[in-house]
Amino acid sequence: MGAMFLACGPLRAETLSEAMVRAYQSSPQLNADRARQRGTDENLPQALAGYRPQVVASLSAGLQAVRNTLPDNTIQGATLRPWTIGVTVSQVLFNGFKTANSVRVAELQVLSGREALRNTGQGVLLDAVTAYMNVLANQALVEAQRTNVAVLREIQATTRKRLDAGDVTPTDTAQAEARLSRGLADLNAAEVTLAISKATYAQVIGGPPGQLAAAAPVDRLSPVTMPVSIETANHEHPAVLGAGYDVDVAQTTIKVAEGSLLPTVAVQASASRSKQSDSTLSTFGTDQASVLGQINVPIYDGGTAASQTRQAKELASQSRLVLEQVRNQSRTAVVTAWVSNEGTKVALTAAESEARAADVALQGVRREAAGGQRTTIDVLNAQQDLTSARSRQIQAQHDRVIASYTLLSAVGRLDVHTLNLSTPDYLPEVHYHQVRDAWHGVRTPSGQ
């Protein structure tokens, strides 16, 4: 179908693409999820820290009061100022592959988080489309109701003149007044709905709506058949891909837990210097340096490691079942979106035909009424039929556009790149590479 809700007016109208760009750039939900993903990225340098040495420096100093009683019962006292300085370097050589598996878990968590972020982006863009189309449709409905009220006022005025001329009865006048009151109530309801949709638009898009331009479906971006759409969603939808990464996370977590049952090998090097100020000692200072190897073999820890391993296996089973559930939900969403999208095509065609026929019928009834072949109630009914038909056409146009974007979201392609929106796509891998090999520093890449 072509463009929907043709806009008019001298001012440049905002397009649906521009509204989606505004939502993509300013959405608090999306920005919060991006911050969450940046936090998830930090799991990897934390896991990689297990490969690196641990260096600890120590310094102790103080005052020490000493009171000695000698064999001849004389007392000797002194105030000492001992101090010690040292540095210790520890390096784990083997810990049951816990570090390697923890790094793998962190990498998989990053990939899962990226898919969750992409899914949030789809939701934000679809919300933007819905908010935009709601305002556009409600504006058109308000205009349709205003036109209806204007026509009903005209009919009422004409009926009163005919009543004064004796051509109609007071019943005709009462019928015209009743329909005008209903039209005013319908107009008020449409204006209330428009005000609500504008408030929702400001929340979703990040600013109030102005003049909105025509919107069109995006069927060209979706697969051409339902089976292809289902297959595409199974391989491209972020919820499915994220659940798949979660399964890998759970499987690798089992290996992390099993690592606690294996030996740990570490080496430790230390150097220290201490000083004493007691003149009665034969030495006033000591310098020490050592290199020690250590092997710890777990014998029995009360069953903690074994329980953690069993727990990880059960959680892995859960994640596999969740993946299957997500795949089923994705398939259902695609079928629903596909059927709905096809249904809106039929509904729009029927609504357009109904509106054209209702307009022709109204013109015919009004000519026949002018010739005395139709009553006032016939004209009022024909006008009501036309207004209802136009309202259904507007709603069908609204549903048609939203259904096409919903299908695109269901297959996992509702994103900045596919829609070719005029905004840079947020690339989570940029922050990932900025922090992946960071050995020190507490400031974030953004300067916080």
Residue, then its C-alpha position, 0 to 999 in steps of 0.5 A: m500500500g502507499a502512504m497513509f494519512l496524507a499530511c497537509g499544511p505549509l510547515r514541514a512535517e516530522t516523518l516516522s523515521e525522524a521520530m524513531v531516530r529521536a526515540y532511539q537517541s533519547s530513550p531512557q530505557l535504551n540508555a539504561d540498558r546500554a549502561r547495563q551492558r557496559g557494566t556486563d563488559e566489565n565481567l571480562p577484565q575481572a575474569l582475566a585478572g585471574y591470569r595476572p599476578q597479585v601484588v601487595a605492599s605492606l608497611s607497619a610502624g608504631l611505638q612499643a613500650v618495653r619494661n624488663t626486670l633483670p636478675d638483680n631486680t633492677i628494671q630497665g625500660a625503653t620506648l621502641r619504634p619498630w617498623t617493617i616494609g615488604v612486598t608480596v607477589s602471588q601468581v596462580l599457575f593452575n586452579g582447575f581451569k577456573t580462570a579460563n572457564s570464568v573468562r569464557v563465561a564472561e565472554l558469553q555473558v557479554l554476547s547474551g547482553r548484546e542480544a538483550l540490548r538489541n531486543t530492547g532497541q527493537g521494543v523502543l523502535l516499535d513503541a515509537v511506531t505505535a506512538y506515532m501512528n496513534v497520534l496520526a490516526n487520532q488526529a485524523l479521527v478528530e478531523a473526521q468527527r469535526t467534519n461530521v459535526a459541521v455536516l450535522r449542524e448544516i443538516q440541523a439548520t436545514t431541517r429547522k428552515r424546512l420545519d418553519a416552511g412546513d415541509v417536515t415535522p418536529t420529529d425531524t428536527a429532534q432527530a437532527e438535534a439528537r444526532l448533533s449531540r451524539g456527534l459532539a460527544d464523539l468529537n469530545a471523546a476523539e479529542v480526549t483520546l488524541a490528548i492522551s496519545k500526544a502525552t504518550y508520544a512525548q514520553v516515548i519519542g522525547g518531545p511533543p508531536g507537531q505536524l506528522a507526515a504520512a507513514a507507510p508499511v515496511d513489507r519490503l523489509s520482511p521475508v516473503t513467506m511465513p515459513v521463511s519468517i519463522e526460520t529467520a526469527n529462529h536464527e536472527h531474533p535477539a531473544v532467541l540468540g540471547a537464550g542460546y548464549d545463556v545456555d552456553v553460559a550455564q554449560t560453562t558455569i558447570k566447568v567453573a564449579e567443577g574446578s573447585l574439585l581440582p588442585t590449585v598451584a601457585v607461586q609467591a615471592s616476597a621481600s621485606r625489611s624490618k628495623q628494631s631500636d632496642s639496643t639490647l638486641s644483637t640485631f637492629g634490622t632484618d632483610q628477608a626474601s623468599v620464593l615459595g611454591q604452593i599446591n593445595v589439593p581439596i580433600y573435603d570441603g563439607g560438600t560445598a563444591a559438589s553441591q555447586t556443581r549439581q546446582a550448575k547442572e540443574l541451572a543448565s537444564q533450566s536454561r535449555l528449557v527456557l531456550e525451547q520456550v523462547r523459540n516457541q514464543s518466537r514462532t507464535a509471535v511470527v505466526t501472529a504477526w504474519v497473520s495480522n499483517e495479512g489481515t490488515k491488508v484485507a481490512l484496509t481494502a474493505a474499509e477503503s471500498e466501504a468509505r467510497a461507497a458510503d460517500v456515494a450513498l450519502q450524496g445520493v440520499r441527500r439528492e433524493a431527500a431534496g426531491g422529497q423521496r427521502t426523510t431526514i432520518d435517512v440523511l442522518n443515517a447515511q451521514q452516520d454510515l459515512t463517518s463510521a466508514r471513515s473512522r474504520q478506514i483510518q483505524a485500518q490504515h493505522d493497523r496496517v502500518i503497525a502490523s508491518y513493523t510488528l512483523l519486522s520486529a517478530v523476525g528480529r530485523l527492526d533495527v537502525h541498520t535495516l530501517n536505514l535510519s539517519t542516526p549512528d548505530y550504538l556499537p556495544e563492542v566499542h566499549y568492550h574493546q576499551v575495557r577488555d585488556a584494562w589492567h588498571g584505572v577506575r575511570t570509565p571510558s566516558g570519563q566518569 
